[in-house]
Amino acid sequence: MSHSSFVPFCTFIDTTFWAELNRRKLHEWRLDETPRDVSGQFSLFDTVGDECRLSLNHESFERQSSGTYHGRLILLNTLENFKGLDRKTLLLEETSKVWGIIESGEWLLYPERLVPFVFTVYADLKKFHYYFWNCFPALCFPENIKQQVFSFADDGKLMKYFNDTKFCAFLLDSKGNCTSMQDLGGTEDAADVKIVFADPSPVADCAGWPLRNLVAAVAHMKRSWRWCSFVSLKGGGDLKEFRISWDETENSMHLTVYISHACPREKCHVNAFCLTPTIRTNCLQVSAGREICKERWSRSLLICGNSSTPRSELLIAFLFPQFVFYLGVFRLMEQSVELNLSLIKWRLVPEMKLERYTSLKVLIFGAGTLGSNIARCLLAWGVKKITFVDNSFVSYSNPVAGFSVVLFLRVYLSLFAFVFKVVPYRQSLSEFADAREARGKAETAAAALRRIYPSVEAEAVLLTVPMPGHTIGTSEETDVLRDVETLEKLVSTHDVVFLALDSREARWLPTVLASKHGKMAFSVALGFDNYVVIRHGVKSGDLAEVQSSSGNVMGDFYSLCLGVNRCQATNARRGH
């Protein structure tokens, strides 16, 4: 006969768990630190290692009724909050719940509730760094607890009953029948029953951590018993019977909270917290005249181990490649962009609707100085569908020449707004190779956007915008009509139009079409020391198609810009 010992838990966290946590943090929980219910799975087929394994994956966020252990996830917003969390109070609350379940007899209906856990996490979503502690509270026994281990023969009936019911613990009576734990109340003699428990321990002759609180619960309920037999149910190998006995020697009950830390590649427990409350009762023998005094729990906290801070270096080194494999690099980048925008929404503009940015279709006339920088700003705001329209080609002067003007462009999109603040360079999306090969500006800009942000749907259209006052030969009429038809189709299939063209005349027809189809249009012009932004199309909040002209409809370019009437084409070719 030897002292009782139990194999502790370690935590195995699948990459899918972190991916689902990221998604819920971004789209559901945001800055809310309210504890969440999670469930951990265990395996009865582990034969390698020296610790019980609790597995977390994407299904852990959906609370399951049986076959799993239930816990609480506390996701902190900052590393400071994670380090400063009052774990002592938190774990005292959790362990008091365990003792309450034992006293009330609730564990007979839900034996899995005897094995709770508290999973505290800080997730740095930008760097994909995760700091976590998983805590498994358990009642610690006095010195007089002994155990004997025997082999147990089974024909597969126990595993079949477990698979059918998913009960973490059930009874095996003297006739070989399996029943639920509720029948324990009618059992008088310990020799008439054996308690079968799902044992995730990979060690042959040592029971797993779930047996600890189960033994305490049985001893509390059956105060006249001095021993009880427990059958360790495992998926492989011979089953073991643990006969655990105790006597009436008075010992102070104390509470141990075990904290394990593990990464998918290397399982290791780092720290153990020992909370020692003053309790005037034996944890296995409770007489009628004694009551537990939970108010007398000690406030002292003993930290066992070399450090009181979690380690995440091994996890980080292993986890990021797993994220790349599971999600793909494109989805990782999308998630990072979403995080930047979500932080702005959560902390600065709660009413901002980010989904409008991602679904927005933007048409940019001109892929030069203004068009390139507008597109870059749109990327930062999560816009993924951009179409460039331009008829010119990259010249050698385009990639390097720049302005020192800062452009403020305030754009109203229905009920929300954002501000562009850029220092534009002439062609920020082009480079020397584009000029050497005489590539089209629209094609070059679209290709550059796809290199910068692979998830963007960037397209290019080589098109000359028909301009008023420019004569058209008879041979060109068919081409011009085709261009007008293409232009109208582009405007009608996009949500917002930006006019970043060189000449004033080229801006007229797109603004007319924007007003006709009820689209928002913005005409942008930039000089050396000045700029102008003109709004066309419909008003904010009016997204319905305009059926007829009225005083509420914004005018075309010439109606709103009356300063200069002469043709700008000549000066435009000189570079504004």
Backbone torsions as a table, in degrees:
resi	resn	phi	psi	omega
1	MET	NA	132.5	-175.4
2	SER	-128.9	168.9	176.5
3	HIS	-68.8	146.8	179.9
4	SER	-73.2	137.3	174.7
5	SER	-139.6	153.7	-173.8
6	PHE	-136.9	142.1	-179.4
7	VAL	-79.0	122.9	-176.6
8	PRO	-75.2	169.9	179.9
9	PHE	-86.8	150.7	162.2
10	CYS	-127.4	161.3	-175.4
11	THR	-111.1	123.0	175.2
12	PHE	-107.6	118.5	-175.0
13	ILE	-114.7	117.4	179.2
14	ASP	-76.7	152.9	179.1
15	THR	-58.5	-32.1	-179.1
16	THR	-64.7	-27.2	177.2
17	PHE	-64.9	-47.3	-179.7
18	TRP	-66.2	-36.7	178.8
19	ALA	-63.3	-42.8	178.8
20	GLU	-70.0	-35.9	176.3
21	LEU	-62.7	-42.5	177.0
22	ASN	-59.2	-45.6	-178.0
23	ARG	-62.8	-45.4	-178.9
24	ARG	-68.8	-35.2	177.5
25	LYS	-63.3	-43.3	-177.4
26	LEU	-72.1	-42.7	-167.9
27	HIS	-106.9	-15.6	-176.4
28	GLU	-124.5	-56.8	-172.1
29	TRP	-80.9	-38.7	179.2
30	ARG	57.3	-116.8	-177.4
31	LEU	-96.3	7.0	-178.2
32	ASP	-75.8	125.7	-179.9
33	GLU	-103.1	17.3	178.9
34	THR	-61.4	133.7	177.6
35	PRO	-58.5	141.7	-179.2
36	ARG	-116.6	146.9	175.9
37	ASP	-78.1	131.9	174.9
38	VAL	-135.0	163.5	178.2
39	SER	-130.4	143.2	179.0
40	GLY	-115.5	139.5	-179.4
41	GLN	-96.6	149.7	176.3
42	PHE	-125.6	160.3	-178.8
43	SER	-122.2	138.9	176.7
44	LEU	-95.6	6.7	-174.6
45	PHE	-114.6	9.9	178.2
46	ASP	-73.3	130.8	178.2
47	THR	-127.3	0.2	-176.5
48	VAL	-117.8	140.3	177.2
49	GLY	102.7	-177.7	-178.5
50	ASP	-131.2	22.9	179.5
51	GLU	-140.9	149.6	172.7
52	CYS	-71.6	141.8	-176.1
53	ARG	-109.2	125.0	171.6
54	LEU	-107.0	120.6	-173.9
55	SER	-104.2	136.5	175.6
56	LEU	-120.0	133.8	176.9
57	ASN	-143.9	-167.1	-175.8
58	HIS	-65.4	-21.5	178.3
59	GLU	-81.3	-7.9	-177.3
60	SER	-67.0	-20.5	-178.3
61	PHE	-80.2	-14.1	176.1
62	GLU	-97.4	110.9	-175.3
63	ARG	-65.5	126.5	-178.5
64	GLN	-106.0	147.7	-172.0
65	SER	-73.3	-35.9	-175.7
66	SER	-152.3	168.3	178.5
67	GLY	81.8	2.0	179.6
68	THR	-140.7	166.8	172.5
69	TYR	-100.8	141.4	-175.1
70	HIS	-105.5	141.5	179.2
71	GLY	-146.6	-171.4	-179.9
72	ARG	-122.2	135.6	175.5
73	LEU	-104.0	125.2	175.9
74	ILE	-117.7	108.5	-177.5
75	LEU	-101.8	113.4	-177.9
76	LEU	-90.4	150.0	-176.3
77	ASN	-82.6	-26.8	-177.6
78	THR	-132.7	158.0	177.2
79	LEU	-66.4	-32.1	177.7
80	GLU	-63.4	-42.5	177.0
81	ASN	-64.5	-36.8	179.6
82	PHE	-65.1	-45.4	-179.1
83	LYS	-71.5	-32.6	-176.9
84	GLY	-90.0	5.5	-178.7
85	LEU	-63.3	133.8	179.7
86	ASP	-78.3	81.8	-176.9
87	ARG	-70.8	-26.2	179.1
88	LYS	-62.2	-51.0	178.5
89	THR	-64.5	-40.5	-179.0
90	LEU	-60.0	-44.8	-177.3
91	LEU	-76.1	-30.5	173.9
92	LEU	-63.3	-39.1	176.8
93	GLU	-63.2	-42.1	-177.2
94	GLU	-68.1	-42.1	-178.9
95	THR	-71.1	-31.1	175.5
96	SER	-65.1	-31.7	175.8
97	LYS	-66.7	-39.2	178.5
98	VAL	-61.8	-46.4	-179.9
99	TRP	-66.3	-34.6	176.2
100	GLY	-64.8	-37.6	177.1
101	ILE	-64.8	-37.6	179.0
102	ILE	-68.3	-45.1	-178.2
103	GLU	-66.4	-38.0	-177.0
104	SER	-79.0	-16.5	-176.7
105	GLY	81.4	9.6	179.8
106	GLU	-63.0	-26.5	-177.3
107	TRP	-65.5	-20.6	177.3
108	LEU	-66.4	-33.3	177.1
109	LEU	-83.4	-37.0	-176.2
110	TYR	-130.9	76.4	-177.5
111	PRO	-62.5	-23.3	179.7
112	GLU	-66.5	-17.9	179.9
113	ARG	-74.7	-7.2	173.8
114	LEU	-76.9	-8.0	-177.9
115	VAL	-123.3	71.5	178.3
116	PRO	-85.3	168.7	173.0
117	PHE	-150.2	154.4	178.4
118	VAL	-122.3	116.4	-173.9
119	PHE	-109.8	105.5	179.9
120	THR	-101.6	133.6	-171.5
121	VAL	-139.2	142.2	161.8
122	TYR	-121.1	125.2	-177.4
123	ALA	-114.6	116.5	172.0
124	ASP	-90.3	95.3	-171.4
125	LEU	-71.7	-21.3	178.6
126	LYS	-73.4	-42.0	-176.8
127	LYS	-98.0	-6.5	-176.3
128	PHE	59.5	42.4	174.2
129	HIS	-103.5	135.8	-177.7
130	TYR	-130.9	125.7	176.3
131	TYR	-111.7	130.4	-177.2
132	PHE	-151.9	152.1	169.8
133	TRP	-129.1	135.5	174.2
134	ASN	-116.9	126.6	-173.0
135	CYS	-114.7	132.6	179.9
136	PHE	-121.2	95.5	-179.9
137	PRO	-72.3	139.1	179.4
138	ALA	-149.8	148.7	177.2
139	LEU	-77.6	135.2	-177.5
140	CYS	-100.3	137.5	-172.5
141	PHE	-90.9	158.9	172.5
142	PRO	-69.5	177.1	-175.9
143	GLU	-71.4	-18.4	-172.4
144	ASN	-85.8	10.5	179.6
145	ILE	-83.7	123.3	-179.2
146	LYS	-122.6	161.1	177.9
147	GLN	-144.2	150.8	171.3
148	GLN	-125.2	142.2	-176.3
149	VAL	-116.3	129.4	179.0
150	PHE	-129.6	157.2	171.8
151	SER	-77.3	148.0	-178.3
152	PHE	-130.3	126.1	-178.7
153	ALA	-89.6	134.4	-179.9
154	ASP	-143.5	141.1	-179.6
155	ASP	-96.6	15.5	-179.7
156	GLY	98.1	-1.5	-177.9
157	LYS	-68.0	-36.8	-178.5
158	LEU	-66.7	-44.4	-179.8
159	MET	-65.8	-36.4	178.2
160	LYS	-64.2	-42.4	179.1
161	TYR	-64.5	-40.0	178.2
162	PHE	-64.3	-44.4	180.0
163	ASN	-63.9	-32.9	-179.3
164	ASP	-76.8	-36.7	-173.3
165	THR	-105.7	-26.0	-175.7
166	LYS	62.0	24.5	176.0
167	PHE	-74.9	131.3	177.8
168	CYS	-72.8	-20.1	177.4
169	ALA	-149.5	141.1	178.1
170	PHE	-154.8	172.7	-174.1
171	LEU	-102.0	148.5	171.7
172	LEU	-124.8	108.5	-175.6
173	ASP	-80.1	178.7	-175.7
174	SER	-66.9	-17.7	178.5
175	LYS	-91.7	0.6	179.1
176	GLY	85.8	15.4	179.1
177	ASN	-94.6	140.9	177.9
178	CYS	-95.4	130.1	178.6
179	THR	-136.8	170.4	-179.3
180	SER	-76.2	166.5	-178.2
181	MET	-66.7	-18.4	-179.1
182	GLN	-62.7	-24.9	179.5
183	ASP	-75.2	-5.8	179.7
184	LEU	-65.1	-30.0	-179.2
185	GLY	-62.3	-29.7	-179.9
186	GLY	-91.4	4.8	-179.7
187	THR	-93.3	123.8	-176.7
188	GLU	-92.5	-39.9	-173.2
189	ASP	-110.6	134.9	-179.9
190	ALA	-63.6	-23.4	-179.1
191	ALA	-75.4	-12.3	-176.6
192	ASP	-87.1	-3.3	-173.2
193	VAL	-151.8	150.0	169.8
194	LYS	-123.6	142.9	179.6
195	ILE	-101.5	119.3	179.3
196	VAL	-95.5	130.1	-179.9
197	PHE	-129.9	143.3	176.6
198	ALA	-69.5	117.7	-171.9
199	ASP	-113.1	109.7	178.4
200	PRO	-84.0	7.2	-177.2
201	SER	-70.2	130.5	175.7
202	PRO	-85.4	-5.3	-178.7
203	VAL	-87.8	131.6	-170.2
204	ALA	-63.3	-50.5	-171.6
205	ASP	-105.9	24.3	-179.7
206	CYS	-137.1	125.3	-177.8
207	ALA	-73.9	157.0	-179.0
208	GLY	-81.6	171.1	-176.9
209	TRP	-57.3	-33.1	-178.7
210	PRO	-60.1	-20.2	-177.8
211	LEU	-72.7	-22.4	-173.8
212	ARG	-57.8	-61.5	-176.8
213	ASN	-68.7	-26.0	177.5
214	LEU	-66.1	-41.7	177.3
215	VAL	-62.5	-44.0	179.7
216	ALA	-62.7	-39.7	-179.7
217	ALA	-65.7	-42.0	179.3
218	VAL	-64.8	-44.7	-178.8
219	ALA	-65.3	-34.5	178.2
220	HIS	-69.9	-37.2	-179.0
221	MET	-76.7	-42.0	-178.6
222	LYS	-105.4	82.1	-172.3
223	ARG	-74.3	-16.8	178.7
224	SER	-86.9	-13.3	-178.9
225	TRP	-76.9	150.0	175.3
226	ARG	-118.6	-2.9	178.0
227	TRP	-160.3	165.6	176.9
228	CYS	-159.8	146.1	179.9
229	SER	-100.0	134.5	179.5
230	PHE	-125.0	129.0	179.5
231	VAL	-99.7	123.5	179.5
232	SER	-82.9	112.0	-178.3
233	LEU	-91.6	115.5	178.3
234	LYS	-130.2	159.7	-175.5
235	GLY	-81.0	-23.5	-177.5
236	GLY	-133.2	150.4	177.5
237	GLY	82.2	-177.0	-179.7
238	ASP	-75.8	142.9	176.4
239	LEU	-80.1	153.6	-179.6
240	LYS	-119.7	145.5	173.9
241	GLU	-111.1	124.5	178.9
242	PHE	-106.0	114.4	176.0
243	ARG	-97.5	106.1	-175.7
244	ILE	-102.5	129.7	-176.7
245	SER	-127.4	158.5	179.1
246	TRP	-152.1	161.5	177.6
247	ASP	-122.1	-166.5	-173.3
248	GLU	-96.7	12.5	179.4
249	THR	-59.1	131.0	-175.7
250	GLU	-75.4	126.8	176.2
251	ASN	-139.8	146.4	176.0
252	SER	-78.4	130.0	178.2
253	MET	-74.3	138.1	172.5
254	HIS	-136.6	162.6	-168.2
255	LEU	-116.2	130.1	178.1
256	THR	-114.1	130.2	174.9
257	VAL	-111.5	117.6	-176.8
258	TYR	-97.5	129.2	179.4
259	ILE	-116.4	122.4	179.0
260	SER	-113.0	148.6	176.5
261	HIS	-133.9	130.5	-179.2
262	ALA	-151.3	150.6	172.4
263	CYS	-113.8	163.1	-176.5
264	PRO	-58.9	-24.4	-176.1
265	ARG	-92.3	-34.2	-175.7
266	GLU	-136.3	122.3	-177.7
267	LYS	-96.6	125.7	-179.9
268	CYS	-156.7	138.6	173.6
269	HIS	-96.3	134.9	-170.6
270	VAL	-99.0	-49.7	-173.0
271	ASN	-131.2	157.8	171.3
272	ALA	-135.8	125.8	176.2
273	PHE	-93.5	134.3	178.0
274	CYS	-118.5	110.4	176.9
275	LEU	-99.7	123.9	-174.9
276	THR	-114.9	91.2	176.6
277	PRO	-80.3	156.2	175.3
278	THR	-90.3	109.2	-177.1
279	ILE	-128.3	127.2	-174.0
280	ARG	-93.3	52.8	179.2
281	THR	-157.6	155.1	174.3
282	ASN	-78.8	134.0	-176.9
283	CYS	-68.0	-17.3	179.9
284	LEU	-112.3	-8.7	-178.2
285	GLN	-137.2	105.9	-178.4
286	VAL	-115.0	115.7	178.8
287	SER	-91.0	167.5	-173.2
288	ALA	-66.9	-27.0	-175.1
289	GLY	-90.1	4.2	-176.9
290	ARG	-115.5	139.7	178.6
291	GLU	-127.4	150.5	178.7
292	ILE	-78.8	131.3	179.9
293	CYS	-106.5	85.7	-176.6
294	LYS	-70.1	-20.8	179.5
295	GLU	-68.9	-17.4	-176.0
296	ARG	-95.1	16.0	178.1
297	TRP	-64.8	140.2	-178.8
298	SER	-69.4	145.1	176.9
299	ARG	-87.8	-3.6	-177.3
300	SER	-76.5	149.5	-179.7
301	LEU	-127.6	119.4	179.5
302	LEU	-101.9	121.0	178.8
303	ILE	-101.2	118.5	179.9
304	CYS	-102.4	131.6	-179.9
305	GLY	126.5	178.8	-175.9
306	ASN	-82.4	-20.8	-174.1
307	SER	-149.7	151.3	177.7
308	SER	-105.4	12.5	179.2
309	THR	-117.6	145.8	-179.0
310	PRO	-73.7	155.0	176.9
311	ARG	-109.3	137.9	-178.2
312	SER	-131.1	3.9	-175.5
313	GLU	-63.3	-45.3	179.8
314	LEU	-63.2	-39.6	179.6
315	LEU	-63.3	-45.0	-178.1
316	ILE	-62.4	-45.9	-176.6
317	ALA	-62.2	-32.1	-177.5
318	PHE	-91.2	-32.1	-168.7
319	LEU	-75.9	-39.4	-174.6
320	PHE	-61.0	-46.0	175.4
321	PRO	-59.8	-32.9	178.0
322	GLN	-67.1	-37.8	176.1
323	PHE	-62.4	-43.4	180.0
324	VAL	-61.1	-41.2	-179.8
325	PHE	-68.4	-41.6	-174.4
326	TYR	-78.8	-46.8	-175.1
327	LEU	-94.9	-30.9	-172.6
328	GLY	91.1	149.3	-176.2
329	VAL	-65.8	-31.8	-179.3
330	PHE	-65.6	-44.4	-179.8
331	ARG	-68.0	-33.2	176.0
332	LEU	-62.3	-42.2	179.1
333	MET	-66.9	-41.6	177.5
334	GLU	-58.7	-42.4	-178.8
335	GLN	-64.9	-37.3	178.3
336	SER	-67.4	-41.1	176.9
337	VAL	-63.8	-42.4	178.2
338	GLU	-61.7	-36.1	179.8
339	LEU	-64.5	-44.4	179.0
340	ASN	-57.3	-46.3	-179.1
341	LEU	-69.7	-36.8	-179.8
342	SER	-64.9	-37.6	178.2
343	LEU	-62.6	-39.7	176.5
344	ILE	-62.5	-43.8	-179.2
345	LYS	-65.4	-48.1	-175.0
346	TRP	-63.9	-40.0	-170.4
347	ARG	-100.0	-26.5	-172.4
348	LEU	-117.6	-48.1	-173.9
349	VAL	-128.4	77.9	-176.5
350	PRO	-60.6	-27.8	-177.2
351	GLU	-82.1	-4.3	-179.2
352	MET	-67.5	135.1	-178.5
353	LYS	-105.5	97.5	-174.3
354	LEU	-67.4	-25.7	-178.8
355	GLU	-64.1	-22.3	178.4
356	ARG	-71.0	-29.8	178.1
357	TYR	-69.8	-47.4	-175.3
358	THR	-66.7	-28.0	-179.5
359	SER	-92.7	-0.7	-175.5
360	LEU	-74.5	138.1	174.0
361	LYS	-110.6	117.7	-173.5
362	VAL	-112.7	134.1	177.1
363	LEU	-113.6	121.1	-177.8
364	ILE	-114.2	117.8	174.2
365	PHE	-90.1	113.8	-177.7
366	GLY	103.6	119.0	-179.3
367	ALA	-111.9	34.6	-179.6
368	GLY	-97.7	-135.8	-176.0
369	THR	-57.6	-57.7	-176.4
370	LEU	-71.1	-45.6	-177.9
371	GLY	-59.8	-40.1	-179.4
372	SER	-64.9	-44.9	-177.0
373	ASN	-75.3	-32.4	173.3
374	ILE	-61.7	-42.3	179.6
375	ALA	-63.3	-40.4	178.6
376	ARG	-63.1	-40.8	178.5
377	CYS	-66.6	-38.4	178.2
378	LEU	-62.7	-37.4	176.4
379	LEU	-59.1	-43.0	-178.3
380	ALA	-63.7	-25.4	179.6
381	TRP	-95.7	12.5	172.1
382	GLY	87.4	6.9	178.0
383	VAL	-71.7	131.1	-174.4
384	LYS	-117.4	-4.2	-177.7
385	LYS	-125.8	104.9	-175.4
386	ILE	-131.4	134.0	177.1
387	THR	-123.9	127.8	177.0
388	PHE	-98.4	140.4	173.4
389	VAL	-124.8	120.3	179.8
390	ASP	-160.6	153.7	-180.0
391	ASN	-119.1	4.2	-176.2
392	SER	-105.2	175.6	-176.1
393	PHE	-122.6	157.4	-177.9
394	VAL	-69.6	127.5	176.8
395	SER	-103.8	169.0	-176.1
396	TYR	-68.0	-22.1	-179.4
397	SER	-82.8	-14.7	-173.3
398	ASN	-69.3	-46.8	-170.6
399	PRO	-66.6	-26.0	-168.6
400	VAL	-110.4	-31.5	-175.8
401	ALA	-67.7	144.5	-176.7
402	GLY	-145.8	171.8	177.6
403	PHE	-114.5	157.8	175.1
404	SER	-105.8	11.3	-178.2
405	VAL	-84.7	138.0	173.6
406	VAL	-97.1	126.0	-176.2
407	LEU	-101.9	124.2	173.2
408	PHE	-106.2	117.6	-179.1
409	LEU	-125.0	110.7	-179.6
410	ARG	-99.4	121.6	-173.8
411	VAL	-118.0	126.8	177.7
412	TYR	-100.6	120.5	178.4
413	LEU	-119.1	96.5	-177.8
414	SER	57.9	-111.1	-173.1
415	LEU	-100.0	4.1	-178.8
416	PHE	-130.2	166.8	-175.8
417	ALA	-145.3	157.0	171.9
418	PHE	-147.6	165.0	-174.7
419	VAL	-121.3	129.2	171.9
420	PHE	-92.9	132.3	174.1
421	LYS	-135.1	103.3	-174.2
422	VAL	-133.3	154.9	169.1
423	VAL	-110.4	92.8	-169.3
424	PRO	-74.5	142.7	167.0
425	TYR	-106.7	156.9	-168.1
426	ARG	-50.5	-52.4	178.7
427	GLN	-136.6	82.1	-174.2
428	SER	-69.7	-12.5	179.6
429	LEU	-104.3	8.6	179.7
430	SER	-120.9	162.7	-179.8
431	GLU	-146.3	-176.0	-172.9
432	PHE	-58.6	-44.0	-177.5
433	ALA	-60.6	-33.2	178.8
434	ASP	-67.2	-39.7	178.2
435	ALA	-70.1	-39.5	-179.1
436	ARG	-62.8	-37.3	-179.0
437	GLU	-94.3	4.9	177.0
438	ALA	52.7	51.2	179.0
439	ARG	-79.8	153.2	176.7
440	GLY	-67.1	144.2	-178.3
441	LYS	-64.3	-42.3	-179.3
442	ALA	-64.0	-45.0	179.1
443	GLU	-63.3	-42.1	179.9
444	THR	-63.9	-45.2	-178.9
445	ALA	-64.1	-42.7	-180.0
446	ALA	-64.2	-42.5	179.1
447	ALA	-64.7	-38.5	179.2
448	ALA	-65.2	-40.3	177.8
449	LEU	-62.2	-39.4	179.7
450	ARG	-67.8	-31.9	175.7
451	ARG	-71.0	-39.8	-178.6
452	ILE	-68.6	-44.1	-176.0
453	TYR	-138.0	92.9	-172.1
454	PRO	-58.6	-20.8	-177.9
455	SER	-81.1	-8.2	-177.5
456	VAL	-75.5	145.1	174.9
457	GLU	-101.4	86.6	-177.4
458	ALA	-103.1	128.7	-179.3
459	GLU	-126.2	159.5	-178.9
460	ALA	-129.1	138.9	177.3
461	VAL	-128.5	120.4	176.5
462	LEU	-86.0	107.9	-171.6
463	LEU	-152.4	138.9	173.2
464	THR	-99.0	122.9	-179.1
465	VAL	-78.0	121.3	176.9
466	PRO	-60.5	137.4	-175.1
467	MET	-122.3	140.8	176.4
468	PRO	-68.2	144.7	-179.3
469	GLY	86.8	-5.1	178.3
470	HIS	-100.9	120.0	-176.9
471	THR	-68.3	149.0	-178.2
472	ILE	-125.2	126.3	177.3
473	GLY	-73.8	161.5	-179.3
474	THR	-60.7	-37.4	-178.8
475	SER	-70.1	-16.4	-177.0
476	GLU	-97.2	-7.0	-174.3
477	GLU	-60.9	-42.2	-179.4
478	THR	-62.2	-43.3	179.5
479	ASP	-65.0	-40.2	-178.9
480	VAL	-66.2	-43.2	178.3
481	LEU	-62.4	-38.4	177.7
482	ARG	-65.9	-40.1	178.3
483	ASP	-64.2	-40.3	178.8
484	VAL	-63.9	-41.4	178.7
485	GLU	-63.9	-43.6	177.1
486	THR	-63.2	-42.0	-179.5
487	LEU	-61.9	-44.2	-179.8
488	GLU	-65.3	-37.9	178.5
489	LYS	-64.9	-40.3	178.6
490	LEU	-63.5	-46.2	-179.0
491	VAL	-63.8	-41.2	-176.7
492	SER	-70.1	-25.2	-177.3
493	THR	-96.4	2.7	177.4
494	HIS	-116.4	162.6	-176.8
495	ASP	-94.6	-37.6	-176.6
496	VAL	-132.7	141.2	-179.5
497	VAL	-121.3	128.9	173.2
498	PHE	-111.1	131.0	178.9
499	LEU	-106.9	103.1	-179.5
500	ALA	-121.8	44.9	-176.8
501	LEU	-88.9	164.9	-177.0
502	ASP	-73.6	-36.8	-172.2
503	SER	-111.4	155.6	176.8
504	ARG	-69.6	-36.6	-176.0
505	GLU	-63.3	-35.1	-178.0
506	ALA	-70.1	-15.6	-177.5
507	ARG	-85.3	-15.2	-171.7
508	TRP	-66.5	-54.6	-174.9
509	LEU	-61.8	-43.8	177.5
510	PRO	-60.0	-35.7	179.0
511	THR	-69.2	-36.0	176.7
512	VAL	-63.8	-44.3	179.8
513	LEU	-67.0	-35.2	177.8
514	ALA	-64.4	-41.0	177.1
515	SER	-66.2	-38.7	-179.8
516	LYS	-63.8	-41.8	-175.2
517	HIS	-96.9	6.5	177.0
518	GLY	68.4	39.1	-179.7
519	LYS	-105.6	148.8	174.0
520	MET	-78.3	132.9	-179.3
521	ALA	-134.2	142.7	-179.3
522	PHE	-132.0	123.4	177.3
523	SER	-99.3	123.9	-174.6
524	VAL	-122.1	130.4	176.4
525	ALA	-133.9	144.2	-174.4
526	LEU	-133.8	128.9	174.8
527	GLY	-111.9	-170.6	-178.1
528	PHE	-69.0	-41.3	-177.4
529	ASP	-129.9	18.7	179.3
530	ASN	-155.8	168.7	178.3
531	TYR	-154.5	165.0	177.0
532	VAL	-143.5	139.3	177.0
533	VAL	-129.9	124.7	-177.9
534	ILE	-123.5	136.5	-179.6
535	ARG	-98.5	134.6	177.1
536	HIS	-127.2	177.3	174.2
537	GLY	86.0	-130.3	-175.2
538	VAL	-104.0	164.6	177.8
539	LYS	-78.2	167.8	177.4
540	SER	-61.9	133.6	178.8
541	GLY	86.1	-11.7	-179.7
542	ASP	-103.4	89.3	-176.9
543	LEU	-101.1	0.9	179.8
544	ALA	-73.7	151.9	-179.7
545	GLU	-66.4	134.2	-179.1
546	VAL	-79.7	120.1	-176.5
547	GLN	-88.2	-34.2	-178.5
548	SER	-148.3	157.8	-178.3
549	SER	-72.0	142.7	176.9
550	SER	-154.4	176.6	-179.5
551	GLY	-69.7	-14.0	-179.5
552	ASN	-85.6	-12.5	-177.6
553	VAL	-87.7	130.7	180.0
554	MET	-71.2	150.1	-173.7
555	GLY	-81.0	174.9	176.6
556	ASP	-79.6	-173.9	-173.3
557	PHE	-62.5	-46.0	-176.7
558	TYR	-70.2	-27.8	178.7
559	SER	-70.0	-27.9	-175.8
560	LEU	-104.4	-10.1	-179.6
561	CYS	-125.6	96.0	-173.8
562	LEU	-105.3	9.2	-172.6
563	GLY	-72.1	-45.1	-173.4
564	VAL	-130.2	130.4	-177.9
565	ASN	-106.0	-13.9	-176.2
566	ARG	-76.7	159.2	-178.0
567	CYS	-65.8	136.2	-177.7
568	GLN	-100.9	0.5	-173.1
569	ALA	-62.8	-39.2	-177.0
570	THR	-65.0	-49.9	-179.7
571	ASN	-68.2	-29.6	-179.4
572	ALA	-64.3	-34.8	-179.1
573	ARG	-70.1	-16.9	178.3
574	ARG	-87.6	0.0	177.1
575	GLY	94.4	49.9	178.4
576	HIS	64.1	NA	NA
